[in-house]
Amino acid sequence: MYANQLTLACVTAGRRGLYHAESSPRTRKVAACALSFQERAGQEACPFAWTDLMPAMSRRHVLAGLAVSTLDLPAFAQPQGGSQDGFRILRSYQNTTTFPNRAAAATWSFDGTTPGPALRIKRGEELRIRLINDLPEPTALHWHGVRLPNAMDGVPDLTQPPIAPGKSFDYRFRPPDAGTFWYRPAGNAAAQIGRGLRGALIVESAPVAVDRDVLLVFEDWPFAAPTPLTVNGASDVPLAVRTNERLRLRLINATVARGLVLRIERHAPRVMAIDGQPAEPFLARDGRVALAPGNRADVFVDMLLDRGERATILLEEAGAQRVIARFDYGAGPARATPLAEAPPLPPNALPERLDLRGASRHDAPLDAFVALPAPMHEHTPAFSVRRGRVVVLTLGNRTEVTQTVHLHGHHMRLLDRLDDGWKPYWLDTLTIPARQTDRVAFLADNPGKWLIEAQALNDKRPRTAVWFAVT
């Protein structure tokens, strides 16, 4: 286990799940949650998930800046050249990366960059990617959080043949949801992600009221000691801003197993989307957010300081703080007065309600998952369900470590423990504390063989998985 394991200690007034929305009668709990860097402090230990830092007051919350690419997002382009049949060529190969401490190491990358190139496309347009594998071992691409056709999900042997060295595979699909997603391997996932195989996928909808779209991605490198955490490939990211400008920060935790707590100083970040799905906007409590590996958030931040001032985005870890990004105010103001409060982002095609009365209910204990990179197609499905049924899935973590769980091909609602109420946001990646159980619900509307991955948080044990069938 990593030496700097971080847990959250909560002062609770009931069960965990710190979202208390005045407009959400299902959410009955009010709790205050504080950061603790001890495993236990005589209080209930909360899972390491950004949702545990939601304010225990209204429907407001925050996010801070993550990173690996502080890009002002470019238009969808083909920097390595495209094929004549309209596919964007993406190559995976060995590379050498120089870390912020000037140590160089052999890494793997997409198109020679870490993270890989940011892919950007409009909702409903067809994404065409031809992955050419120049690595010494097989690989594949999983599109984390995208509700795509099963044959494009990128799970070796289960949904596609592994891409052998020197071979290629064509990914072709129309993303149904606008939002912030990412791509990475799914078979030998931990090892290949940890060597640098990861990148952002941005799916756009109609224009929203922001001045700039900034992508921030975190990467770690577990094979190096001590494990570096890079921000856009650097130790920190400067962001030149103007008074009364509004930024949309797209935040991706692309680490292997590292939980992150971030805090934006002197600003009021407003969370607009979680795991790629629009949420009821809310401000962060104390400017903090925690993201488990794989989680994403879209955050609007209004720049309200004066020219010449500076504010930082901090990573809070192991009792210390580190600057990972900063807002540097320069030039003249973007406008005379701040923009009005932003409305919610345009919704994606997910149901407003899930009818749980006739749900197909199943158990998936995490200690029964199979260690990857096991050939998943040789194992029987954990369950099968008819297309169009609502599924209630009980995820029991009987292990001694907090685990994150990623559901392929679908988004899920986290259910209350006392009844079938649910939290007012969608997730594709959930954190479950040690020796606890959570229930989720989702609409099984995407046919195929779908993986459920689990990864011990801040721990080097292998990733595990089971799969289920939607027929």
C-alpha atoms as one frame of an Amber mdcrd trajectory, in Angstrom:
protein
   0.000   0.000   0.000   1.260   3.493  -0.736   2.717   5.294   2.223   0.607
   8.376   1.632  -2.806   6.754   1.751  -5.443   9.385   2.352  -8.776   8.784
   3.983 -11.616  11.107   4.742 -12.891  11.275   8.288 -16.503  12.306   8.539
 -18.494  13.694  11.402 -21.738  12.096  10.411 -25.328  12.351  11.477 -26.280
   9.069   9.919 -25.114   7.086   6.946 -22.489   8.369   4.497 -23.287  10.141
   1.257 -22.785  13.831   1.865 -25.145  15.297  -0.699 -27.935  17.238   0.948
 -29.985  19.074  -1.655 -32.817  21.334  -0.606 -34.592  20.350  -3.810 -34.025
  16.608  -3.276 -36.420  15.134  -0.710 -34.758  11.734  -1.030 -31.577  13.021
   0.550 -32.193  13.269   4.268 -28.741  13.374   5.693 -26.845  16.421   6.784
 -23.183  15.808   7.549 -19.969  17.701   7.855 -16.903  16.134   6.347 -13.334
  17.114   7.080 -10.079  15.900   5.620  -8.032  13.563   7.775  -4.685  12.056
   6.962  -4.926   9.313   9.538  -6.430   5.919   8.772  -8.823   6.328  11.680
  -9.472   9.199  14.050 -12.180   7.703  16.210 -14.721   8.706  13.581 -16.458
   6.936  10.745 -14.097   6.603   7.750 -15.560   7.783   4.476 -14.636   6.449
   1.052 -12.222   8.451  -1.028 -14.601   9.933  -3.546 -15.255  13.489  -4.628
 -18.895  13.121  -3.658 -17.820  12.911  -0.011 -16.734  16.531  -0.168 -20.108
  17.824  -1.275 -21.489  20.488   1.048 -23.885  19.380   3.714 -26.168  22.325
   3.165 -27.526  23.092  -0.301 -27.069  21.741  -3.792 -23.636  23.316  -4.221
 -20.074  21.936  -4.525 -16.668  22.427  -6.110 -13.772  21.176  -8.017 -10.215
  22.071  -8.275  -7.800  21.728 -11.105  -6.344  18.439 -12.034  -4.092  18.059
 -14.909  -2.011  16.527 -17.584  -3.072  18.841 -20.256  -3.999  22.433 -19.534
  -5.093  22.791 -23.103  -7.370  25.413 -24.393  -9.147  22.701 -26.326  -8.357
  22.563 -30.039 -10.768  21.565 -32.732 -10.785  17.867 -33.511  -7.667  17.399
 -35.596  -5.377  14.724 -36.968  -1.874  15.785 -35.874  -0.334  12.503 -37.012
  -2.235  12.495 -40.277  -5.379  10.668 -41.225  -6.032   7.782 -43.545  -7.807
   8.163 -46.839 -10.892   6.450 -45.434 -11.416   9.143 -42.796  -9.840   7.445
 -39.767  -7.644   9.412 -37.419  -4.428   7.425 -36.916  -3.413   6.889 -33.294
  -0.163   5.045 -32.559   0.890   3.438 -29.293   4.630   2.991 -28.888   7.551
   3.124 -26.483   8.866   6.541 -25.646  11.158   8.368 -23.226   9.594  10.836
 -20.798  11.463  13.399 -18.736   9.671  14.046 -15.447   9.612  17.416 -13.644
  12.535  16.279 -11.439  14.507  15.845 -14.702  14.653  12.083 -14.329  14.089
  10.309 -17.644  12.283   6.980 -17.934  11.072   4.625 -20.635   7.315   5.085
 -21.011   4.529   4.158 -23.407   2.446   6.765 -25.140  -0.123   7.580 -27.786
   1.487   9.577 -30.594   4.533  10.228 -28.425   2.770  12.511 -25.918   1.792
  12.045 -22.291  -1.105  12.234 -21.953  -2.171  11.191 -25.423  -3.709  13.721
 -27.804  -7.015  15.226 -26.715  -9.705  13.984 -29.087 -12.628  16.323 -29.572
 -15.869  15.689 -31.446 -19.474  16.868 -31.446 -22.212  14.715 -29.957 -23.744
  12.509 -32.630 -20.804  12.793 -35.018 -18.919   9.627 -35.851 -15.563   9.159
 -34.181 -13.157   7.125 -36.310  -9.902   6.067 -34.647  -7.425   3.546 -36.051
  -5.119   2.383 -33.269  -1.802   1.019 -34.525   0.010  -0.990 -31.867   3.785
  -0.585 -31.953   4.175  -1.819 -28.378   5.882  -5.106 -27.451   2.608  -6.568
 -26.120  -1.092  -6.624 -27.082  -3.333  -3.726 -26.155  -6.794  -2.240 -26.867
  -8.664   1.009 -26.223 -11.438   1.404 -23.662 -13.451   4.617 -23.903 -14.021
   5.290 -20.208 -17.560   6.535 -19.521 -18.843   6.403 -23.101 -22.118   4.540
 -23.693 -20.993   3.095 -26.998 -21.673  -0.131 -28.963 -20.278  -3.160 -27.172
 -17.914  -4.116 -30.009 -16.105  -0.776 -29.516 -15.656  -1.043 -25.722 -12.069
  -2.265 -25.963 -11.981  -5.267 -23.611  -9.563  -7.853 -25.040 -11.226 -11.183
 -25.913 -14.556 -10.173 -24.394 -15.554  -7.471 -26.917 -12.718  -7.564 -29.456
  -9.530  -9.482 -30.280  -6.424  -8.063 -28.567  -4.436  -5.817 -30.883  -1.179
  -7.730 -31.347   2.148  -5.893 -31.803   2.348  -4.536 -35.333  -1.428  -4.797
 -35.869  -4.243  -2.260 -35.827  -7.922  -1.999 -34.890 -10.572   0.436 -36.092
 -12.825   2.097 -33.508 -15.928   3.660 -35.011 -18.917   4.967 -33.059 -21.127
   7.984 -32.429 -20.897   9.156 -28.795 -24.485   9.642 -27.558 -23.541  11.913
 -24.659 -21.762  15.257 -24.506 -19.206  15.444 -21.741 -15.682  14.771 -20.508
 -14.408  11.227 -21.042 -11.065   9.527 -21.533  -9.465   6.597 -23.312  -7.084
   3.966 -21.942  -6.442   0.195 -22.015  -8.821  -2.204 -20.285  -7.044  -5.570
 -20.343  -3.652  -5.208 -18.687  -5.012  -1.866 -17.584  -3.020  -0.920 -14.498
   0.365  -1.685 -16.049  -0.359  -0.012 -19.386  -2.096   3.047 -17.936   0.755
   3.458 -15.470   3.269   3.576 -18.319   1.408   6.423 -19.995  -1.375   5.033
 -22.200  -4.191   7.516 -21.509  -5.790  10.545 -23.119  -8.913  12.718 -23.068
 -12.030  12.453 -25.207 -14.191  15.590 -25.252 -17.690  15.310 -26.711 -19.314
  18.687 -27.313 -22.940  19.797 -27.391 -24.352  23.253 -28.040 -22.116  26.184
 -26.998 -22.235  27.165 -23.325 -21.561  30.508 -21.639 -17.808  30.244 -20.995
 -14.854  32.163 -22.366 -12.418  29.273 -22.471 -12.442  25.488 -22.247  -9.418
  24.195 -20.304  -8.523  20.525 -19.958  -6.706  19.435 -16.797  -5.619  15.825
 -16.376  -3.648  14.082 -13.622  -1.246  11.225 -14.334   0.910   9.155 -12.001
   3.790   6.808 -12.809   3.786   3.837 -10.402   6.910   2.220 -11.885   9.030
   5.181 -10.712  10.060   5.747  -7.105   8.895   7.968  -5.607   5.795   7.907
  -7.784   5.600  11.225  -9.680   2.299  13.005 -10.162   2.402  15.151 -13.272
   0.145  18.001 -14.236   0.066  18.397 -17.983   3.375  16.613 -17.977   4.758
  19.207 -15.562   4.876  19.755 -11.828   2.412  22.662 -12.037   0.406  24.547
 -14.628   0.226  28.347 -15.042  -3.085  29.670 -16.370  -3.131  33.259 -17.619
  -6.575  34.718 -16.875  -8.457  38.017 -17.026 -10.846  39.592 -14.541 -14.500
  38.596 -15.168 -13.481  35.751 -17.449 -15.204  32.381 -17.020 -13.268  29.141
 -17.444 -14.670  25.683 -17.920 -12.210  23.293 -16.286 -12.495  19.704 -17.482
 -10.892  17.604 -14.762  -9.770  14.013 -15.265  -8.145  11.760 -12.687  -6.195
   9.501 -15.058  -4.027   7.955 -12.348  -3.848   4.203 -11.865  -5.091   4.005
  -8.276  -4.438   7.363  -6.644  -7.145   9.372  -4.972  -6.820  13.151  -5.255
  -8.100  15.986  -3.069  -7.888  19.435  -4.648  -8.698  22.895  -3.399  -9.166
  26.073  -5.444  -8.178  29.136  -3.460 -10.061  32.440  -3.451 -12.651  31.373
  -6.016 -16.076  29.734  -6.001 -15.934  26.802  -8.444 -19.284  25.503  -9.594
 -19.555  21.828 -10.527 -21.619  21.416 -13.682 -21.081  17.762 -14.624 -19.836
  14.550 -13.003 -18.371  11.610 -14.903 -19.440  13.220 -18.167 -23.100  13.705
 -17.205 -24.661  17.125 -16.458 -25.600  17.614 -12.818 -27.653  20.164 -10.948
 -24.971  22.882 -10.536 -23.508  23.284  -7.063 -20.632  25.097  -5.367 -17.884
  23.208  -3.629 -17.666  23.230   0.096 -14.512  25.119   1.071 -13.380  24.921
  -2.550 -12.461  21.238  -2.229 -13.107  18.186  -4.346 -11.895  14.605  -4.204
 -11.656  12.506  -7.354 -11.137   8.776  -7.342  -9.182   7.212 -10.223 -11.261
   7.484 -13.385 -13.617  10.199 -12.070 -14.142  13.395 -14.046 -15.832  16.696
 -13.326 -16.639  19.812 -15.330 -16.280  22.978 -13.272 -17.064  26.589 -14.095
 -14.807  29.142 -12.380 -15.387  32.887 -12.620 -12.192  34.963 -12.393 -13.127
  37.736  -9.942  -9.759  38.949  -8.646  -7.928  42.065  -9.859  -5.163  42.394
 -12.408  -1.796  41.366 -10.964  -3.256  38.983  -8.394  -2.674  35.227  -8.225
  -4.568  32.247  -6.819  -3.520  28.621  -6.673  -5.037  25.174  -7.082  -3.638
  22.932  -4.379  -3.242  19.180  -4.081  -3.790  18.163  -0.455  -1.963  14.953
   0.325  -0.239  13.328   3.310  -0.742  16.360   5.531   0.886  18.706   3.042
  -0.189  20.986   0.217   1.357  21.290  -3.213   0.609  23.853  -5.915  -0.496
  22.073  -9.075  -1.911  25.038 -11.010  -2.336  28.757 -10.601  -4.442  31.586
 -11.971  -2.260  34.536 -12.993  -4.338  37.689 -13.568  -3.051  39.869 -16.402
  -4.156  42.086 -19.280  -7.432  43.983 -19.021 -10.768  42.611 -17.819 -12.693
  40.322 -20.123 -15.825  42.431 -19.547 -17.045  45.174 -17.231 -19.061  42.884
 -14.933 -19.110  39.144 -14.212 -21.332  36.819 -16.214 -24.688  35.802 -14.768
 -24.915  32.456 -12.995 -24.735  29.685 -15.569 -27.787  27.487 -16.166 -27.390
  23.690 -16.063 -25.626  22.074 -18.996 -27.858  20.598 -21.715 -28.999  17.134
 -20.577 -27.941  13.862 -22.137 -30.390  11.080 -22.988 -30.541   9.420 -19.576
 -33.850   8.731 -17.801 -35.057  11.259 -15.256 -36.338   8.434 -13.070 -35.648
   4.730 -12.644 -38.593   2.507 -11.728 -37.067   0.128  -9.194 -40.257  -1.789
  -8.425 -39.629  -4.430 -11.073 -35.854  -4.136 -11.127 -33.598  -7.100 -11.793
 -31.579  -7.352  -8.566 -28.107  -8.904  -8.377 -25.130  -9.193  -6.033 -21.541
  -8.576  -7.122 -19.169  -9.066  -4.166 -15.835  -7.450  -4.981 -13.798 -10.259
  -3.442 -15.257 -12.601  -6.086 -13.875 -10.506  -8.959 -11.127 -12.036 -11.128
  -7.645 -10.509 -11.212  -6.745  -8.912 -14.550  -5.364  -9.494 -17.138  -7.264
 -12.774 -16.883  -9.085 -13.801 -20.109 -12.562 -12.651 -19.123 -14.270 -14.537
 -21.951 -13.344 -17.800 -20.213 -15.457 -16.865 -17.184 -19.227 -17.016 -16.952
 -21.165 -13.757 -16.577 -21.938 -12.524 -13.085 -25.543 -12.054 -14.268 -27.635
 -11.569 -17.385 -30.495  -9.164 -17.923 -32.922  -8.391 -20.701 -32.393  -5.135
 -22.543 -34.567  -2.342 -21.161 -34.692  -3.680 -17.580 -33.592  -1.590 -14.636
 -30.832  -3.294 -12.653 -30.198  -2.857  -8.932 -26.679  -4.074  -8.219 -25.350
  -4.704  -4.712 -21.584  -4.158  -4.577 -20.205  -5.617  -1.357 -16.628  -4.700
  -0.484 -15.601  -7.329   2.040 -11.911  -6.538   1.544  -9.732  -4.470   3.870
  -9.153  -1.669   1.378 -11.298   1.011  -0.228 -12.042   0.159  -3.856 -13.202
   2.060  -6.914 -15.652   0.359  -9.276 -16.113   1.292 -12.939 -19.217   0.208
 -14.859 -18.712  -0.166 -18.614 -21.283   0.960 -21.171 -23.753   2.495 -18.684
 -24.146   5.204 -16.066 -25.521   4.472 -12.604 -27.285   6.107  -9.697 -25.934
   5.594  -6.189 -28.843   4.398  -4.015 -29.479   5.304  -0.418 -28.762   2.563
   2.077 -32.016   2.928   3.981 -34.357   2.946   0.997 -34.415   3.085  -2.789
 -33.857   6.840  -3.039 -30.839   7.906  -5.076 -28.286  10.664  -5.227 -29.041
  13.435  -7.728 -26.167  12.728 -10.104 -24.963   9.993 -12.455 -21.692   8.102
 -12.085 -19.717   5.548 -14.038 -16.993   5.234 -11.383 -17.866   4.714  -7.704
 -15.764   4.428  -4.545 -16.733   1.854  -1.897 -15.000   1.869   1.496 -13.502
  -1.214   3.063 -15.985  -3.691   4.603 -18.991  -1.729   3.348 -21.686  -2.274
   0.753 -23.246   0.072  -1.767 -26.161  -0.348  -4.130 -26.438   1.221  -7.546
 -29.174   1.270 -10.172 -28.906   1.621 -13.937 -30.964   1.087 -17.053 -29.549
  -1.883 -18.983 -30.323  -0.422 -22.400 -27.023  -1.237 -24.112 -26.795  -4.852
 -25.384 -23.574  -6.806 -25.124 -20.986  -8.176 -22.701 -19.988  -5.488 -20.230
 -17.123  -5.362 -17.760 -17.282  -4.181 -14.153 -13.766  -3.236 -13.014 -12.539
  -2.781  -9.445  -9.285  -1.187  -8.309  -7.994  -0.941  -4.747  -7.527   2.716
  -3.901  -3.958   3.859  -3.193  -2.835   0.250  -3.360  -0.667  -1.699  -5.815
  -2.666  -4.924  -5.904  -3.955  -5.895  -9.373  -7.167  -4.609 -10.897 -10.059
  -7.113 -10.843 -13.247  -7.547 -12.870 -16.389  -9.508 -13.673 -18.722  -9.133
 -16.618 -22.463  -9.189 -17.218 -24.616  -9.659 -20.290 -27.425  -7.479 -21.633
 -29.443  -9.537 -24.116
